[in-house]
Amino acid sequence: MLKELMKLWKDGSIMADVLRRLGEMVVDAGYVYTHAWDVCCGRAVHSAIEDRIRRHDKEVNRGERQVRRMLVEHLSMNPGQDASGCLAVMIMAKDIERIGDHARNVYGIGKRLREPITGYRLFDKLDAVQQATTPQFGMLQNAIVQSDEAVAHEVLRAYQDIKRKAKGLQDALFALEAPPLETVNTTLLTRFFMRANAHIGNAASGVIFPLDNIDFVSRGLRKEQESA
């Protein structure tokens, strides 16, 4: 989709600025996601990094507003250009903003912990999902900024694997016998990880699909399964 927009828009520099800003949003969301987990695991003290977490989180939100403003301004100056493409890019920006929201939620749990979650009964499964997701941020940034469909397909394939891991974690929750607080925190973290993964998949699918045929993750998964 992004390559099509570059061809359609007369002023390619505006599109390049939009993609650059989307890439920066991904980097900022990835920072929060990674360091939030460090706090949960006791590898970082929240009071020492809270200002940086907030700064990166605010940059994600600010980036989403900037992208929307750039696209609206572009359409106002070029009313004949494709509005559906602009809407699709806005949806991508919203997906990235939501990734940042879920990363911030993980940080919120870390702040409230009295002990690191490394002692939780399902920690290994939680950590496996988190560790598998972390490289997705760098790949997603490259896919967006470079309009690289091959990398976007890699992100979608990883999305499927992470989804399977998260489903295994979700199934394990039903058999979990643990104190209430541990159960609640494990359940919330599982949900935040699953939602972040879904939005990463959505954003990657926006790189791939043509403007007239966008169905985001569900279509992306079908396409990946057909090519497997």
Summary of the structure (lengths in Angstrom):
residues: 228
radius of gyration: 18.5
end to end distance: 22.0
largest distance: 60.2
contacts: 776
relative contact order: 0.14
helix: 84%
strand: 0%
